[in-house]
Amino acid sequence: MGKPFLRLLPVYTLILLLVLPFQAEAQSRVNILQADRAEGGIFAGQNIRKILGNVILQTDKMLMQTDSVYQFVDRNLLMAFNAQIETENEMIWADTLYHNTATEYSRLRGRVIIQSEQNTVFADSMDVDQQQEIVIFNVPVRFEDEQGTLIAESGLYYQAVDSAIFRGNVQLADSTQYLEADSLFMNRSAELYELFGRVYADDYEDNVSFAGEYLYADSLGYRLLQINAWLMEVNEAQTDTTHLFAEKIELFETDTSSTMDAFRDVRIWSPKFSAIADTVHYRDDIEQFILRSNPILWQKNMQLTGPYIEAYLEDDEIKFLRSFTRPIIVQQDSLTERMHQMTGDTLHAYFEGGEIYQIRVFNNTEIIFHQKDENDEPDGLVELISMGPSTMDFLEGELDFFKAEQNIDGSYLPEDPTNIERKLDNFRWDPERKPEKPEPRQPRLPPVPEERPFDMPPRFVNYLSEHEM
């Protein structure tokens, strides 16, 4: 199955340390560096002071350029229009800024852009509560950094704990992967991510897709995908696809190896084999599957059933199988469709190039072998019991020869309709339970648009032009 393990989600930095102007204690330090004129007036029935025309204001924490500023005399409210604000950490643009100097609550409306060294944020509306250190995006928001883009219909950023929540058609995309969900919680400093509701992702580097209702990822390499969980891997040659379904999938990745555990109603399908079990463990460095609790494994016309099944792969093909206690392997003859059967305390099966070439059963073995004549027509069967080991050899995937050792007892039964359906006591043949090839799941949302959500304000365009020179 290769390496079906998710890389850490990209760290979309959310440094929104917005130190907006006009804090109450700093009002006396606002310097008007430039303005065409200042005058009093009435706005919406309230007394205001106006600073008009190419205004540049400065405090010890910011420099603001704006078309005009209104100060509401009786309300501790300031309004700035077509504003560009430069702070120590970012540049901010908005068509309108409302700032309450008493509560230190700011509302930015219309073509809001925040640019820092780490990313650029675009939204038509944003609120900043400086006392609570919360940034509120109550309309669609877009984050861009040099790695990719995050979009959502709304969001909150908690500066004190460096955490963010995004809701509504959340999408993250970069050159290496794509993710979507109904909502996302992230703690940037802890590198912890949780995605909720209709989660879907593509990992382009590892050729892995996955989906479920919940995804957890942290900086230690641990991933949890649960509730209708699905994982699909395409091999390096782009020729084979493996699907895994379960109620819960846990993955843990280190620098040297990766492991996966799947729980409850686990189903595996690939072109080379398929399986079901209650729990499955996979280790990628040795390409080992362990199936426990009612497992069944199918390979071509063969079914293996046992309490515990261990499978080793090579180039996506089964290389070796081990099963105990009292497993049974059944192979349907490709010509006669009769069921060859073999059981014992422990079973080993060996494959080469995807073809079975030998099965060895250890202790208390039982075999039913259906024979064919020189015309490949049914010709009776052999039943054999041995206290010791037994071996079945295969030629081009079909049963060819068998032998047994130690306290052997057996009989040949000639061709007779009453013998066709003879079965060992623990016989199992369940083709109706074999997983069928599934349809790959697809993203429900359209791709993240390349275009920004609105026309860029002139001050932002001019700023970019000046800094590109």
C-alpha positions, 0 to 999 in steps of 0.5 A, a space after each residue: 500500500 506504499 505510504 498512505 500517511 498525511 503530512 502535517 497541514 500547512 501552517 497558515 500563520 495568522 499574525 493579526 496583532 492589530 494595533 489600531 490607532 486612537 487608543 484612549 490613553 494615546 489620543 493626545 499623541 495623535 499628530 496631524 502631519 498633513 490635511 487640507 483643512 479641519 472643520 466642525 459639522 454635523 453627521 447623522 445628527 451628531 456633532 463631529 470634528 472633520 479632518 479633510 483632504 489627503 489626511 496623514 495622521 501619526 501616533 507612536 504605533 501607526 501611520 495612517 493615510 486617509 481621505 478624511 477622519 470624523 471625530 464624534 464629539 459625544 460618542 468616543 467614536 472615530 471614522 476614517 474613509 479610504 484608509 491605509 494604516 501602517 503599523 510595526 507588523 502589518 499594513 491595513 487597508 479599508 474603505 471605512 474604519 470605525 474605532 471606539 476609543 473607549 472600548 478599543 473596538 474597531 470595525 473595518 468595512 469594505 475591501 479590508 486588506 491586512 498584509 504582514 510578512 507572513 500573509 495577506 488577508 482579504 475580507 469585506 468586513 472585520 472587527 477587532 476587539 483589542 481588549 479581548 484580543 479577538 479578530 472577527 470575520 463575519 463575512 467570507 475571508 481569504 488568507 494568502 501566503 507564499 505557500 497557498 490560500 485559505 478561504 472560509 465564510 466566517 472566522 474568529 482569531 484569538 490572539 491570546 492563545 494564538 488560535 483561530 476558528 473558521 466556519 462555512 465551506 473552509 478550503 485550504 489549497 497549495 501546490 502540495 495538497 487541498 483540504 475542505 471541511 465545514 469548519 476548522 479549528 487551529 492553534 498556530 503555535 501548537 501546530 494543532 488542527 481540527 476539521 469538522 464536517 464533510 472533510 475531504 483532502 488530496 495530498 498530491 505529493 503522496 498521491 493520497 486522498 481521504 475523507 470523513 466527518 472529522 480530522 485531527 492533526 498535530 505537530 507530532 505526526 499524529 492524525 485521526 480521521 473518523 466517522 465514515 472515514 475513507 482513504 485512497 492511495 494511488 501507487 507511484 506508477 499510477 497503475 493501482 489504487 487502494 481504498 480503505 474504509 473504516 469508522 476510525 483511522 489513526 495514523 502516526 508518522 515519524 522520520 523513519 516509519 509510518 503506521 496506520 490503525 483502522 477500527 470498526 467495519 474496516 474494508 480494503 479494496 485494491 486490484 490485487 486483493 481485498 479484505 474486511 476486518 474489525 481492526 487493521 494495522 499497517 506498517 509502511 517500512 515493512 509493508 505489513 498488514 495485520 487484520 484482527 477480529 473476524 477478518 477475511 482476505 480475498 486474493 483472486 479465486 482464493 479466500 482466507 478466513 481466520 481469527 488473525 491474518 498477517 499480510 506482507 506486500 511487495 510492489 502492491 502485491 501480496 508476498 506472504 500470508 500468515 494466519 492462526 488459530 485454525 484458519 481455513 483457506 479455500 480456492 475455487 478451481 478456475 475450471 471445475 469451480 469446485 472448492 479446494 480447502 485446507 485448514 490447520 493450527 497455523 497457515 503460511 502462504 507464499 506468493 510470487 508476482 501476485 500468484 500463489 505458489 505454496 501453502 503450508 499448514 502446521 499441525 492438525 491439518 485437513 485437506 480436501 483436494 478436487 482432482 481433474 482428469 487428463 481432459 481437465 474434467 472433475 475426477 473425484 476428490 481426496 480427503 486427508 488428515 495429518 497430525 503434522 504439517 502439510 504442503 500444497 503446491 500451485 502451478 500458475 496459481 492453480 492447485 497442483 500437488 500436495 503432501 502431508 507428514 506424520 500420522 496421515 489418514 486419507 481417502 480417495 472419493 470417486 466422482 459422484 454428485 454426493 461428493 461435490 459439496 463436501 466441506 471441512 467443519 470450518 468451511 467459509 466461502 463468502 464472495 458476497 462479502 468481498 468489497 467491490 471496487 468503489 467510486 473515488 470520492 470527490 471534492 464537493 466544493 469548486 476549486 479555490 478561486 485564483 482571483 481576490 474577492 473584490 477589486 483592489 482599492 487604489 491605495 493598495 494598488 499604489 502601495 504594491 507598485 511603489 514597493 515592487 520598484 
